């Protein structure tokens, strides 16, 4: 049976997965190539996570094009003698123009390149792999799925900044991200709790990147990330919302330029910056250092504050859904967030929460609480399958 490849390209890595091109795609193999531009390392795993291959490669000339060729070669044996039917790409920015997956053509790729200033840390690498694959296999259908697309249902007022209109008209507005994850989680919630999914829901995507999304009747109405993926919650190394006056102060008092500010807010802040130890919640939970405890407390506090904001945007709250690496695996964070949201009528079942069950709210809780493991690769594979099946 032909396969569908799903690709998520970053600045120094490519994550990929191969699915059956069936009506309901099923995973065959997952992989990633790390250390592009340094010491490349390729790893393949089966659907259960068993490592099938792990190999280093010479760094000379190993760019995104070389990584793309390696990815296709590694995936080949798992196609059961078939070929790739299509490739789906996670593309960070759709620029407000793309509210659904789109089949890629040269003119669309060039249009996506104009959005690089809106996502300079992600978009160039997304497009590098798309171009490399298009050059090597020009007839292979490629589909882009956008992290911004899920949020295009938001009302204009939720996307606006209070800045001169000339800049808003030029595209300076709130876009929101993590949309592929939110689309999957929202669809999954509809399967397990259809009446809840039609109500007022906040999805908490908590990981190294973290955001919240207010969802009403399955549609995004507000989210914490904005023009970039640094706004909103405190994250692993990103600061989240910050008074812009702080940046002006850094420029005046410390001589920071644009790239130094970028490094500060994207790579040196968040859990790492506050703790001085690590961006990994597991390491911070295991530490007795007071700075680690302060970092966790601030992370949780910011989540609780933003839940209050999004509850106001929804006009109430029927359910809170945890997803992402921290949201799915850290019962302590879930418990602390729920404790801070007790005023909403939210309470957890400690046993269910500790076990990481899908439903973790107490029977007496006025707000339902769920843990839903996100699956962005499957969401993209489904989108690709739907598009290719429709011709």
C-alpha beads as a LAMMPS data file, in Angstrom:
LAMMPS data file: protein, C-alpha beads

391 atoms
390 bonds

1 atom types
1 bond types

-500.0 500.0 xlo xhi
-500.0 500.0 ylo yhi
-500.0 500.0 zlo zhi

Masses

1 110.0

Atoms # bond

1 1 1 0.000 0.000 0.000
2 1 1 1.326 3.499 -0.786
3 1 1 2.378 5.653 2.131
4 1 1 1.897 9.213 3.318
5 1 1 4.929 10.960 4.730
6 1 1 4.433 13.694 7.322
7 1 1 7.295 16.155 7.802
8 1 1 7.994 18.743 10.500
9 1 1 11.179 20.658 9.674
10 1 1 13.029 22.861 12.140
11 1 1 16.247 24.830 12.014
12 1 1 18.496 21.878 12.882
13 1 1 16.187 18.881 12.701
14 1 1 13.549 17.129 10.637
15 1 1 10.907 14.980 12.302
16 1 1 8.948 12.659 10.042
17 1 1 6.478 9.799 10.062
18 1 1 5.133 7.377 7.474
19 1 1 1.469 6.332 7.484
20 1 1 -0.584 3.944 5.361
21 1 1 -2.441 5.863 2.666
22 1 1 -5.666 4.272 3.875
23 1 1 -9.044 5.817 4.622
24 1 1 -7.939 5.780 8.258
25 1 1 -4.145 6.287 8.193
26 1 1 -2.118 4.103 10.546
27 1 1 1.466 4.745 11.581
28 1 1 4.226 2.580 10.132
29 1 1 7.383 4.290 11.354
30 1 1 8.554 7.547 12.954
31 1 1 11.923 9.188 12.642
32 1 1 13.977 12.283 13.117
33 1 1 17.221 13.682 11.816
34 1 1 18.948 15.946 14.318
35 1 1 22.115 18.008 14.203
36 1 1 21.714 19.442 10.708
37 1 1 24.655 21.807 10.292
38 1 1 26.539 20.127 13.145
39 1 1 26.722 16.354 13.770
40 1 1 23.758 14.732 11.988
41 1 1 22.074 11.866 13.810
42 1 1 19.231 9.832 12.315
43 1 1 16.840 7.757 14.396
44 1 1 13.913 5.537 13.429
45 1 1 11.312 4.044 15.775
46 1 1 8.351 1.724 15.321
47 1 1 4.797 2.759 16.364
48 1 1 5.450 1.468 19.893
49 1 1 8.615 3.546 20.236
50 1 1 11.153 0.722 19.781
51 1 1 14.340 2.078 18.197
52 1 1 14.919 0.494 14.791
53 1 1 17.916 2.520 13.654
54 1 1 20.265 5.112 15.098
55 1 1 23.198 6.342 13.027
56 1 1 25.493 9.359 12.770
57 1 1 26.440 10.900 9.415
58 1 1 29.349 13.118 8.286
59 1 1 28.538 16.814 8.725
60 1 1 30.165 18.032 5.500
61 1 1 27.509 19.362 3.120
62 1 1 24.695 18.019 5.290
63 1 1 22.037 20.685 4.810
64 1 1 18.221 20.436 4.715
65 1 1 18.390 19.123 1.147
66 1 1 20.713 16.294 2.177
67 1 1 18.536 15.579 5.201
68 1 1 15.480 15.362 2.941
69 1 1 17.205 12.801 0.699
70 1 1 18.254 10.786 3.751
71 1 1 14.737 10.908 5.150
72 1 1 13.277 9.476 1.945
73 1 1 15.936 6.762 1.830
74 1 1 15.309 5.759 5.435
75 1 1 11.546 5.694 4.902
76 1 1 11.766 3.535 1.768
77 1 1 11.986 0.092 3.435
78 1 1 8.818 0.854 5.415
79 1 1 6.663 1.419 2.353
80 1 1 6.128 -2.347 1.884
81 1 1 7.282 -2.176 -1.704
82 1 1 4.944 0.709 -2.477
83 1 1 5.695 4.348 -3.081
84 1 1 4.824 7.595 -1.404
85 1 1 1.369 8.758 -2.424
86 1 1 1.842 12.242 -0.944
87 1 1 3.709 14.278 1.646
88 1 1 2.187 16.514 4.314
89 1 1 4.178 19.356 5.843
90 1 1 3.633 21.244 9.055
91 1 1 4.097 24.872 8.009
92 1 1 4.095 27.388 10.830
93 1 1 2.654 30.436 9.094
94 1 1 -0.188 30.787 6.594
95 1 1 -0.141 34.569 6.789
96 1 1 -3.867 34.869 7.408
97 1 1 -4.566 33.677 3.849
98 1 1 -4.794 29.937 4.380
99 1 1 -7.512 28.638 6.681
100 1 1 -7.247 25.033 5.458
101 1 1 -4.591 22.653 4.124
102 1 1 -3.456 23.461 0.593
103 1 1 -1.764 21.465 -2.137
104 1 1 1.571 23.107 -2.865
105 1 1 2.403 24.657 -6.217
106 1 1 5.314 26.894 -7.159
107 1 1 3.267 30.070 -6.820
108 1 1 1.976 29.043 -3.371
109 1 1 5.484 28.192 -2.185
110 1 1 6.663 31.614 -3.302
111 1 1 3.745 33.227 -1.499
112 1 1 4.611 31.331 1.690
113 1 1 8.153 32.658 1.393
114 1 1 6.796 36.186 1.772
115 1 1 5.665 35.218 5.285
116 1 1 9.241 34.503 6.424
117 1 1 9.436 37.876 8.254
118 1 1 6.401 36.769 10.296
119 1 1 8.087 33.498 11.378
120 1 1 11.823 33.841 10.751
121 1 1 12.797 31.003 13.087
122 1 1 10.515 28.434 11.448
123 1 1 9.224 29.296 7.978
124 1 1 12.576 29.180 6.108
125 1 1 13.235 25.639 7.282
126 1 1 9.707 24.473 6.480
127 1 1 10.171 25.775 2.926
128 1 1 13.706 24.403 2.540
129 1 1 12.449 20.830 2.841
130 1 1 9.429 21.498 0.613
131 1 1 11.695 22.874 -2.126
132 1 1 14.209 20.049 -1.795
133 1 1 11.469 17.447 -2.097
134 1 1 9.830 19.273 -4.995
135 1 1 13.153 19.393 -6.850
136 1 1 13.820 15.695 -6.320
137 1 1 10.238 14.494 -6.905
138 1 1 8.320 17.182 -8.833
139 1 1 5.279 14.939 -9.443
140 1 1 4.847 13.943 -5.803
141 1 1 1.829 15.751 -4.273
142 1 1 2.800 17.910 -1.308
143 1 1 0.302 19.422 1.109
144 1 1 0.893 22.219 3.626
145 1 1 -0.967 22.234 6.951
146 1 1 -0.669 25.525 8.807
147 1 1 -0.252 26.155 12.518
148 1 1 -2.101 29.444 12.080
149 1 1 -5.087 28.056 10.155
150 1 1 -7.140 26.822 13.122
151 1 1 -7.304 30.360 14.512
152 1 1 -8.686 32.028 11.385
153 1 1 -12.191 31.601 12.832
154 1 1 -11.454 34.177 15.532
155 1 1 -13.387 37.452 15.364
156 1 1 -11.378 40.455 14.131
157 1 1 -11.388 42.071 17.572
158 1 1 -9.585 39.036 19.038
159 1 1 -6.817 39.396 16.452
160 1 1 -6.254 43.147 16.636
161 1 1 -3.474 45.128 18.286
162 1 1 -4.125 48.711 19.384
163 1 1 -1.592 50.152 16.930
164 1 1 -1.933 52.524 13.963
165 1 1 -4.119 50.989 11.290
166 1 1 -1.421 51.182 8.610
167 1 1 0.561 48.494 10.449
168 1 1 -2.473 46.309 11.079
169 1 1 -3.328 46.531 7.381
170 1 1 0.224 45.372 6.606
171 1 1 -0.356 42.156 8.596
172 1 1 0.734 43.069 12.123
173 1 1 -1.973 41.268 14.074
174 1 1 -2.463 38.251 16.281
175 1 1 -2.269 34.963 14.391
176 1 1 -1.958 32.196 16.998
177 1 1 -0.068 28.923 16.646
178 1 1 -0.175 25.245 17.694
179 1 1 -3.198 25.034 15.386
180 1 1 -2.509 21.526 14.083
181 1 1 -2.425 20.257 17.666
182 1 1 -5.625 22.119 18.558
183 1 1 -7.385 20.710 15.511
184 1 1 -6.503 17.141 16.533
185 1 1 -7.433 17.596 20.204
186 1 1 -10.726 19.293 19.336
187 1 1 -11.657 16.452 16.984
188 1 1 -10.718 13.865 19.618
189 1 1 -12.803 15.634 22.270
190 1 1 -15.764 15.511 19.904
191 1 1 -15.340 11.723 19.720
192 1 1 -15.192 11.126 23.476
193 1 1 -17.502 13.910 24.730
194 1 1 -19.563 15.358 21.862
195 1 1 -21.819 17.505 24.046
196 1 1 -18.814 19.011 25.867
197 1 1 -17.058 19.661 22.545
198 1 1 -20.015 21.806 21.460
199 1 1 -19.597 24.006 24.526
200 1 1 -16.950 26.327 25.951
201 1 1 -13.546 24.632 26.119
202 1 1 -10.003 25.739 26.867
203 1 1 -7.251 23.514 25.477
204 1 1 -3.904 23.834 27.259
205 1 1 -1.022 22.826 24.993
206 1 1 1.781 22.719 27.550
207 1 1 5.281 21.760 26.486
208 1 1 8.547 23.434 25.612
209 1 1 6.279 25.692 23.587
210 1 1 3.082 26.457 25.464
211 1 1 -0.215 28.127 24.671
212 1 1 -3.920 28.053 25.481
213 1 1 -6.823 28.169 23.044
214 1 1 -10.436 29.102 23.773
215 1 1 -12.691 26.892 21.648
216 1 1 -16.435 27.381 21.278
217 1 1 -18.483 24.807 19.368
218 1 1 -15.238 23.434 17.959
219 1 1 -13.941 26.788 16.695
220 1 1 -11.074 28.936 17.959
221 1 1 -12.296 32.242 19.409
222 1 1 -9.125 33.376 21.225
223 1 1 -5.608 32.141 21.964
224 1 1 -2.580 33.227 23.976
225 1 1 0.030 33.293 21.209
226 1 1 -0.128 36.291 18.910
227 1 1 1.962 37.827 16.134
228 1 1 4.726 35.375 17.031
229 1 1 4.995 32.155 19.012
230 1 1 6.622 33.983 21.932
231 1 1 3.525 35.798 23.272
232 1 1 1.322 34.454 26.039
233 1 1 2.411 31.768 28.477
234 1 1 5.867 31.284 29.944
235 1 1 7.538 28.420 28.073
236 1 1 10.667 26.268 28.178
237 1 1 13.026 28.987 26.940
238 1 1 10.567 31.672 25.742
239 1 1 9.494 34.460 28.071
240 1 1 5.849 34.713 27.022
241 1 1 4.087 38.082 27.256
242 1 1 6.511 40.831 28.198
243 1 1 6.087 44.575 28.629
244 1 1 7.641 45.979 25.414
245 1 1 9.159 48.679 27.582
246 1 1 11.489 45.995 28.944
247 1 1 12.932 45.533 25.457
248 1 1 13.459 49.278 25.064
249 1 1 15.182 49.264 28.455
250 1 1 17.458 46.418 27.307
251 1 1 18.360 48.414 24.202
252 1 1 19.082 51.623 26.137
253 1 1 20.798 50.144 29.194
254 1 1 22.551 47.070 27.821
255 1 1 23.056 47.950 24.171
256 1 1 20.948 45.045 22.893
257 1 1 20.236 44.895 19.183
258 1 1 17.439 43.006 17.414
259 1 1 19.238 39.643 17.329
260 1 1 20.247 39.892 20.984
261 1 1 16.656 40.662 21.956
262 1 1 15.522 37.700 19.862
263 1 1 17.985 35.445 21.663
264 1 1 16.815 36.759 25.041
265 1 1 13.077 36.228 24.531
266 1 1 13.240 32.991 22.530
267 1 1 16.214 31.050 23.918
268 1 1 17.341 32.389 27.312
269 1 1 14.096 33.015 29.179
270 1 1 11.131 30.943 30.378
271 1 1 11.752 27.991 32.685
272 1 1 15.439 28.033 31.782
273 1 1 15.922 31.724 32.476
274 1 1 14.018 31.861 35.752
275 1 1 15.475 28.629 37.159
276 1 1 18.985 29.067 35.809
277 1 1 19.003 25.266 35.608
278 1 1 16.926 23.753 32.831
279 1 1 14.042 24.214 30.425
280 1 1 12.890 20.644 31.172
281 1 1 9.998 20.441 33.632
282 1 1 11.129 16.950 34.705
283 1 1 14.514 18.283 35.793
284 1 1 12.915 21.183 37.651
285 1 1 10.448 18.922 39.468
286 1 1 13.376 16.743 40.587
287 1 1 15.387 19.724 41.862
288 1 1 15.356 21.034 45.437
289 1 1 16.668 24.424 44.276
290 1 1 14.438 27.353 45.236
291 1 1 14.893 28.920 41.792
292 1 1 13.498 25.746 40.196
293 1 1 10.450 25.950 42.463
294 1 1 9.984 29.614 41.583
295 1 1 10.145 28.819 37.857
296 1 1 7.449 26.158 38.202
297 1 1 5.266 28.465 40.309
298 1 1 5.506 31.248 37.720
299 1 1 4.746 28.812 34.884
300 1 1 1.585 27.641 36.663
301 1 1 0.567 31.162 37.713
302 1 1 0.703 32.428 34.134
303 1 1 -1.459 29.500 32.978
304 1 1 -4.065 30.237 35.653
305 1 1 -4.095 33.953 34.775
306 1 1 -4.609 33.225 31.075
307 1 1 -7.326 30.651 31.775
308 1 1 -9.209 33.448 33.522
309 1 1 -8.776 35.688 30.479
310 1 1 -9.940 33.041 28.016
311 1 1 -12.880 32.096 30.253
312 1 1 -14.008 35.709 29.960
313 1 1 -13.667 35.516 26.158
314 1 1 -15.814 32.360 26.173
315 1 1 -18.393 33.700 28.625
316 1 1 -17.831 30.742 30.944
317 1 1 -16.099 27.384 30.913
318 1 1 -17.391 23.847 30.433
319 1 1 -14.113 21.928 30.080
320 1 1 -10.341 22.212 30.364
321 1 1 -8.204 19.880 28.240
322 1 1 -4.512 19.243 28.903
323 1 1 -2.200 18.223 26.062
324 1 1 1.471 18.554 25.045
325 1 1 4.516 17.051 26.748
326 1 1 3.904 18.684 30.147
327 1 1 0.123 18.683 29.895
328 1 1 0.001 14.967 29.129
329 1 1 2.703 13.748 31.513
330 1 1 3.015 16.050 34.537
331 1 1 0.228 15.320 36.998
332 1 1 1.612 17.894 39.445
333 1 1 1.228 20.745 36.949
334 1 1 -2.326 19.638 36.167
335 1 1 -3.173 19.527 39.875
336 1 1 -1.666 22.955 40.551
337 1 1 -3.488 24.530 37.608
338 1 1 -6.773 22.966 38.740
339 1 1 -6.254 24.234 42.283
340 1 1 -5.809 27.742 40.917
341 1 1 -9.028 27.345 38.926
342 1 1 -11.143 26.133 41.844
343 1 1 -13.105 29.405 41.623
344 1 1 -14.456 28.135 38.300
345 1 1 -15.790 25.020 39.984
346 1 1 -12.941 22.839 38.693
347 1 1 -11.716 19.965 40.844
348 1 1 -9.759 16.875 39.878
349 1 1 -10.010 13.240 40.875
350 1 1 -6.509 12.734 42.383
351 1 1 -6.382 9.060 41.398
352 1 1 -7.436 9.676 37.816
353 1 1 -5.049 12.607 37.515
354 1 1 -2.147 10.649 38.972
355 1 1 -2.795 7.831 36.523
356 1 1 -3.067 10.243 33.595
357 1 1 -6.480 8.974 32.570
358 1 1 -8.428 10.624 29.786
359 1 1 -11.061 12.053 32.162
360 1 1 -9.494 13.474 35.324
361 1 1 -12.188 15.734 36.796
362 1 1 -13.983 14.775 39.999
363 1 1 -17.608 13.740 39.682
364 1 1 -18.616 16.833 41.656
365 1 1 -16.633 19.208 39.404
366 1 1 -18.690 21.822 37.537
367 1 1 -15.963 21.972 34.868
368 1 1 -14.882 18.770 33.131
369 1 1 -11.149 18.087 32.788
370 1 1 -9.451 15.820 30.255
371 1 1 -5.988 14.660 29.252
372 1 1 -5.792 14.110 25.488
373 1 1 -2.491 13.132 23.903
374 1 1 -1.982 15.277 20.833
375 1 1 -1.015 13.699 17.516
376 1 1 -0.066 16.363 14.997
377 1 1 1.376 13.803 12.580
378 1 1 -1.898 11.891 12.387
379 1 1 -3.872 15.120 11.976
380 1 1 -1.689 16.057 8.997
381 1 1 -1.876 12.538 7.531
382 1 1 -5.675 12.691 7.688
383 1 1 -5.691 16.069 5.959
384 1 1 -3.396 14.778 3.207
385 1 1 -5.481 11.637 2.755
386 1 1 -8.669 13.693 2.471
387 1 1 -7.136 16.001 -0.123
388 1 1 -5.593 13.274 -2.271
389 1 1 -8.756 11.140 -2.088
390 1 1 -10.747 14.118 -3.332
391 1 1 -8.309 14.577 -6.202

Bonds

1 1 1 2
2 1 2 3
3 1 3 4
4 1 4 5
5 1 5 6
6 1 6 7
7 1 7 8
8 1 8 9
9 1 9 10
10 1 10 11
11 1 11 12
12 1 12 13
13 1 13 14
14 1 14 15
15 1 15 16
16 1 16 17
17 1 17 18
18 1 18 19
19 1 19 20
20 1 20 21
21 1 21 22
22 1 22 23
23 1 23 24
24 1 24 25
25 1 25 26
26 1 26 27
27 1 27 28
28 1 28 29
29 1 29 30
30 1 30 31
31 1 31 32
32 1 32 33
33 1 33 34
34 1 34 35
35 1 35 36
36 1 36 37
37 1 37 38
38 1 38 39
39 1 39 40
40 1 40 41
41 1 41 42
42 1 42 43
43 1 43 44
44 1 44 45
45 1 45 46
46 1 46 47
47 1 47 48
48 1 48 49
49 1 49 50
50 1 50 51
51 1 51 52
52 1 52 53
53 1 53 54
54 1 54 55
55 1 55 56
56 1 56 57
57 1 57 58
58 1 58 59
59 1 59 60
60 1 60 61
61 1 61 62
62 1 62 63
63 1 63 64
64 1 64 65
65 1 65 66
66 1 66 67
67 1 67 68
68 1 68 69
69 1 69 70
70 1 70 71
71 1 71 72
72 1 72 73
73 1 73 74
74 1 74 75
75 1 75 76
76 1 76 77
77 1 77 78
78 1 78 79
79 1 79 80
80 1 80 81
81 1 81 82
82 1 82 83
83 1 83 84
84 1 84 85
85 1 85 86
86 1 86 87
87 1 87 88
88 1 88 89
89 1 89 90
90 1 90 91
91 1 91 92
92 1 92 93
93 1 93 94
94 1 94 95
95 1 95 96
96 1 96 97
97 1 97 98
98 1 98 99
99 1 99 100
100 1 100 101
101 1 101 102
102 1 102 103
103 1 103 104
104 1 104 105
105 1 105 106
106 1 106 107
107 1 107 108
108 1 108 109
109 1 109 110
110 1 110 111
111 1 111 112
112 1 112 113
113 1 113 114
114 1 114 115
115 1 115 116
116 1 116 117
117 1 117 118
118 1 118 119
119 1 119 120
120 1 120 121
121 1 121 122
122 1 122 123
123 1 123 124
124 1 124 125
125 1 125 126
126 1 126 127
127 1 127 128
128 1 128 129
129 1 129 130
130 1 130 131
131 1 131 132
132 1 132 133
133 1 133 134
134 1 134 135
135 1 135 136
136 1 136 137
137 1 137 138
138 1 138 139
139 1 139 140
140 1 140 141
141 1 141 142
142 1 142 143
143 1 143 144
144 1 144 145
145 1 145 146
146 1 146 147
147 1 147 148
148 1 148 149
149 1 149 150
150 1 150 151
151 1 151 152
152 1 152 153
153 1 153 154
154 1 154 155
155 1 155 156
156 1 156 157
157 1 157 158
158 1 158 159
159 1 159 160
160 1 160 161
161 1 161 162
162 1 162 163
163 1 163 164
164 1 164 165
165 1 165 166
166 1 166 167
167 1 167 168
168 1 168 169
169 1 169 170
170 1 170 171
171 1 171 172
172 1 172 173
173 1 173 174
174 1 174 175
175 1 175 176
176 1 176 177
177 1 177 178
178 1 178 179
179 1 179 180
180 1 180 181
181 1 181 182
182 1 182 183
183 1 183 184
184 1 184 185
185 1 185 186
186 1 186 187
187 1 187 188
188 1 188 189
189 1 189 190
190 1 190 191
191 1 191 192
192 1 192 193
193 1 193 194
194 1 194 195
195 1 195 196
196 1 196 197
197 1 197 198
198 1 198 199
199 1 199 200
200 1 200 201
201 1 201 202
202 1 202 203
203 1 203 204
204 1 204 205
205 1 205 206
206 1 206 207
207 1 207 208
208 1 208 209
209 1 209 210
210 1 210 211
211 1 211 212
212 1 212 213
213 1 213 214
214 1 214 215
215 1 215 216
216 1 216 217
217 1 217 218
218 1 218 219
219 1 219 220
220 1 220 221
221 1 221 222
222 1 222 223
223 1 223 224
224 1 224 225
225 1 225 226
226 1 226 227
227 1 227 228
228 1 228 229
229 1 229 230
230 1 230 231
231 1 231 232
232 1 232 233
233 1 233 234
234 1 234 235
235 1 235 236
236 1 236 237
237 1 237 238
238 1 238 239
239 1 239 240
240 1 240 241
241 1 241 242
242 1 242 243
243 1 243 244
244 1 244 245
245 1 245 246
246 1 246 247
247 1 247 248
248 1 248 249
249 1 249 250
250 1 250 251
251 1 251 252
252 1 252 253
253 1 253 254
254 1 254 255
255 1 255 256
256 1 256 257
257 1 257 258
258 1 258 259
259 1 259 260
260 1 260 261
261 1 261 262
262 1 262 263
263 1 263 264
264 1 264 265
265 1 265 266
266 1 266 267
267 1 267 268
268 1 268 269
269 1 269 270
270 1 270 271
271 1 271 272
272 1 272 273
273 1 273 274
274 1 274 275
275 1 275 276
276 1 276 277
277 1 277 278
278 1 278 279
279 1 279 280
280 1 280 281
281 1 281 282
282 1 282 283
283 1 283 284
284 1 284 285
285 1 285 286
286 1 286 287
287 1 287 288
288 1 288 289
289 1 289 290
290 1 290 291
291 1 291 292
292 1 292 293
293 1 293 294
294 1 294 295
295 1 295 296
296 1 296 297
297 1 297 298
298 1 298 299
299 1 299 300
300 1 300 301
301 1 301 302
302 1 302 303
303 1 303 304
304 1 304 305
305 1 305 306
306 1 306 307
307 1 307 308
308 1 308 309
309 1 309 310
310 1 310 311
311 1 311 312
312 1 312 313
313 1 313 314
314 1 314 315
315 1 315 316
316 1 316 317
317 1 317 318
318 1 318 319
319 1 319 320
320 1 320 321
321 1 321 322
322 1 322 323
323 1 323 324
324 1 324 325
325 1 325 326
326 1 326 327
327 1 327 328
328 1 328 329
329 1 329 330
330 1 330 331
331 1 331 332
332 1 332 333
333 1 333 334
334 1 334 335
335 1 335 336
336 1 336 337
337 1 337 338
338 1 338 339
339 1 339 340
340 1 340 341
341 1 341 342
342 1 342 343
343 1 343 344
344 1 344 345
345 1 345 346
346 1 346 347
347 1 347 348
348 1 348 349
349 1 349 350
350 1 350 351
351 1 351 352
352 1 352 353
353 1 353 354
354 1 354 355
355 1 355 356
356 1 356 357
357 1 357 358
358 1 358 359
359 1 359 360
360 1 360 361
361 1 361 362
362 1 362 363
363 1 363 364
364 1 364 365
365 1 365 366
366 1 366 367
367 1 367 368
368 1 368 369
369 1 369 370
370 1 370 371
371 1 371 372
372 1 372 373
373 1 373 374
374 1 374 375
375 1 375 376
376 1 376 377
377 1 377 378
378 1 378 379
379 1 379 380
380 1 380 381
381 1 381 382
382 1 382 383
383 1 383 384
384 1 384 385
385 1 385 386
386 1 386 387
387 1 387 388
388 1 388 389
389 1 389 390
390 1 390 391
